[in-house]
Amino acid sequence: MTRYVAFLRAVNVGKRRVAMAQLRDEVTALGFDDVVTYVNSGNVAFTTAAKAPGLEPAIEAKLAHAFGFEVPTFVRTLDHVARLVERRPFGDIDTAHTHMVVFLRKRATAELECAAEAMTNEVDELVADGVELHWLIRGSFMDSTLKAKDWRTLGDEPTTSRNTTMLAKLVDKLA
């Protein structure tokens, strides 16, 4: 049995409302054990013997049926998330800055790595790292100079992002 965390894109934003109790019920109905949610922004942990490649499409299909809209889902093992929290691609950062992790569907290609790193500027810095991008914002999230159109340069695949502070709290809660 493996402990996983699913990060749902754009949940509880605009009209895309998902009650965490219903989310837990839907994920439990997939046959997963120990299902818990963390904060109201689409983070759900579960345990299963199922293998990772089939988890994202199974969760996405279940949630699309239950909620009536697509819910791009990014699944990582809890161990993987714990390693993300420990990574310091920018060294020790000032507490006034923000370190985000952008979850990708698959390992970044050389082309995507170059496109992401080309988005780096005086406020935002991006570093590709396998199936994630690390994103340093010098300031708060609202200080980022990157807009939706900038992210489209990375391609059509959906992404979702989480603050490493939240990820650390999630790992602590689940450990």
C-alpha positions as a Python dict, from the first residue, in 0.01 Angstrom:
ca = {
    (1, 'M'): (0, 0, 0),
    (2, 'T'): (128, 344, -95),
    (3, 'R'): (26, 684, 42),
    (4, 'Y'): (-51, 931, -237),
    (5, 'V'): (-151, 1295, -260),
    (6, 'A'): (-370, 1420, -545),
    (7, 'F'): (-351, 1790, -627),
    (8, 'L'): (-663, 1910, -809),
    (9, 'R'): (-642, 2204, -1046),
    (10, 'A'): (-872, 2506, -1007),
    (11, 'V'): (-1099, 2363, -739),
    (12, 'N'): (-1311, 2609, -542),
    (13, 'V'): (-1227, 2886, -785),
    (14, 'G'): (-1518, 3071, -946),
    (15, 'K'): (-1809, 2836, -1011),
    (16, 'R'): (-1596, 2522, -976),
    (17, 'R'): (-1710, 2445, -620),
    (18, 'V'): (-1630, 2115, -455),
    (19, 'A'): (-1725, 2033, -97),
    (20, 'M'): (-1438, 1853, 72),
    (21, 'A'): (-1674, 1598, 231),
    (22, 'Q'): (-1809, 1505, -113),
    (23, 'L'): (-1456, 1495, -253),
    (24, 'R'): (-1357, 1248, 20),
    (25, 'D'): (-1665, 1038, -56),
    (26, 'E'): (-1593, 1028, -430),
    (27, 'V'): (-1228, 932, -380),
    (28, 'T'): (-1324, 670, -122),
    (29, 'A'): (-1574, 526, -374),
    (30, 'L'): (-1278, 451, -601),
    (31, 'G'): (-1171, 194, -343),
    (32, 'F'): (-899, 403, -183),
    (33, 'D'): (-835, 391, 191),
    (34, 'D'): (-755, 654, 456),
    (35, 'V'): (-890, 938, 240),
    (36, 'V'): (-835, 1287, 385),
    (37, 'T'): (-850, 1636, 240),
    (38, 'Y'): (-629, 1925, 334),
    (39, 'V'): (-746, 2286, 311),
    (40, 'N'): (-1027, 2377, 78),
    (41, 'S'): (-825, 2399, -242),
    (42, 'G'): (-821, 2047, -378),
    (43, 'N'): (-560, 1844, -193),
    (44, 'V'): (-663, 1488, -116),
    (45, 'A'): (-450, 1210, 30),
    (46, 'F'): (-528, 840, 12),
    (47, 'T'): (-373, 496, 40),
    (48, 'T'): (-399, 228, -227),
    (49, 'A'): (-222, -73, -372),
    (50, 'A'): (-306, 56, -721),
    (51, 'K'): (-15, 174, -934),
    (52, 'A'): (40, 542, -1007),
    (53, 'P'): (-13, 545, -1388),
    (54, 'G'): (-384, 469, -1358),
    (55, 'L'): (-464, 694, -1064),
    (56, 'E'): (-488, 1033, -1238),
    (57, 'P'): (-731, 923, -1512),
    (58, 'A'): (-944, 726, -1264),
    (59, 'I'): (-976, 1022, -1028),
    (60, 'E'): (-1039, 1267, -1312),
    (61, 'A'): (-1317, 1052, -1462),
    (62, 'K'): (-1483, 1001, -1123),
    (63, 'L'): (-1472, 1371, -1035),
    (64, 'A'): (-1590, 1487, -1379),
    (65, 'H'): (-1892, 1260, -1345),
    (66, 'A'): (-1961, 1369, -985),
    (67, 'F'): (-1909, 1745, -1024),
    (68, 'G'): (-1997, 1808, -1389),
    (69, 'F'): (-1666, 1965, -1490),
    (70, 'E'): (-1315, 1848, -1566),
    (71, 'V'): (-1077, 1835, -1271),
    (72, 'P'): (-717, 1794, -1391),
    (73, 'T'): (-544, 1586, -1124),
    (74, 'F'): (-176, 1547, -1040),
    (75, 'V'): (-86, 1249, -820),
    (76, 'R'): (242, 1212, -630),
    (77, 'T'): (349, 974, -356),
    (78, 'L'): (369, 1128, -11),
    (79, 'D'): (742, 1046, -12),
    (80, 'H'): (783, 1244, -335),
    (81, 'V'): (601, 1543, -186),
    (82, 'A'): (823, 1524, 124),
    (83, 'R'): (1132, 1534, -99),
    (84, 'L'): (990, 1837, -284),
    (85, 'V'): (958, 2020, 47),
    (86, 'E'): (1321, 1945, 129),
    (87, 'R'): (1457, 2061, -209),
    (88, 'R'): (1621, 2401, -211),
    (89, 'P'): (1684, 2487, -577),
    (90, 'F'): (1709, 2854, -479),
    (91, 'G'): (1905, 2795, -158),
    (92, 'D'): (1761, 2940, 161),
    (93, 'I'): (1507, 3203, 64),
    (94, 'D'): (1396, 3508, 256),
    (95, 'T'): (1063, 3462, 435),
    (96, 'A'): (927, 3756, 234),
    (97, 'H'): (963, 3549, -84),
    (98, 'T'): (743, 3266, -210),
    (99, 'H'): (853, 2922, -332),
    (100, 'M'): (591, 2749, -543),
    (101, 'V'): (594, 2403, -701),
    (102, 'V'): (423, 2370, -1039),
    (103, 'F'): (304, 2014, -1101),
    (104, 'L'): (334, 1882, -1457),
    (105, 'R'): (167, 1582, -1621),
    (106, 'K'): (496, 1428, -1727),
    (107, 'R'): (871, 1483, -1706),
    (108, 'A'): (976, 1817, -1849),
    (109, 'T'): (1131, 1791, -2195),
    (110, 'A'): (1442, 1989, -2280),
    (111, 'E'): (1219, 2225, -2478),
    (112, 'L'): (986, 2282, -2181),
    (113, 'E'): (1284, 2332, -1948),
    (114, 'C'): (1421, 2602, -2178),
    (115, 'A'): (1079, 2769, -2213),
    (116, 'A'): (1028, 2771, -1835),
    (117, 'E'): (1372, 2901, -1756),
    (118, 'A'): (1330, 3169, -2027),
    (119, 'M'): (1037, 3306, -1822),
    (120, 'T'): (1283, 3395, -1544),
    (121, 'N'): (1310, 3767, -1473),
    (122, 'E'): (1399, 3997, -1182),
    (123, 'V'): (1092, 3885, -981),
    (124, 'D'): (1022, 3530, -1098),
    (125, 'E'): (1271, 3246, -1132),
    (126, 'L'): (1184, 2901, -1266),
    (127, 'V'): (1384, 2580, -1250),
    (128, 'A'): (1269, 2254, -1409),
    (129, 'D'): (1302, 1945, -1190),
    (130, 'G'): (1160, 1627, -1343),
    (131, 'V'): (780, 1636, -1322),
    (132, 'E'): (773, 1974, -1148),
    (133, 'L'): (891, 2328, -1189),
    (134, 'H'): (1020, 2519, -889),
    (135, 'W'): (912, 2882, -901),
    (136, 'L'): (1063, 3150, -681),
    (137, 'I'): (868, 3473, -653),
    (138, 'R'): (1064, 3755, -496),
    (139, 'G'): (775, 3877, -285),
    (140, 'S'): (425, 3734, -250),
    (141, 'F'): (227, 3547, -512),
    (142, 'M'): (59, 3875, -605),
    (143, 'D'): (401, 4024, -687),
    (144, 'S'): (464, 3777, -970),
    (145, 'T'): (505, 3935, -1311),
    (146, 'L'): (395, 3614, -1487),
    (147, 'K'): (48, 3617, -1638),
    (148, 'A'): (-170, 3339, -1786),
    (149, 'K'): (-37, 3410, -2136),
    (150, 'D'): (319, 3354, -2015),
    (151, 'W'): (233, 3007, -1886),
    (152, 'R'): (83, 2913, -2223),
    (153, 'T'): (437, 2918, -2364),
    (154, 'L'): (486, 2589, -2177),
    (155, 'G'): (227, 2415, -2394),
    (156, 'D'): (-130, 2293, -2370),
    (157, 'E'): (-88, 2046, -2085),
    (158, 'P'): (-261, 2154, -1763),
    (159, 'T'): (-58, 2237, -1454),
    (160, 'T'): (-137, 2323, -1096),
    (161, 'S'): (80, 2485, -833),
    (162, 'R'): (118, 2482, -457),
    (163, 'N'): (319, 2690, -212),
    (164, 'T'): (598, 2492, -42),
    (165, 'T'): (480, 2626, 295),
    (166, 'M'): (145, 2454, 241),
    (167, 'L'): (318, 2140, 112),
    (168, 'A'): (533, 2124, 428),
    (169, 'K'): (222, 2151, 648),
    (170, 'L'): (52, 1880, 443),
    (171, 'V'): (349, 1645, 481),
    (172, 'D'): (361, 1714, 857),
    (173, 'K'): (-10, 1638, 889),
    (174, 'L'): (15, 1313, 695),
    (175, 'A'): (345, 1188, 839),
}
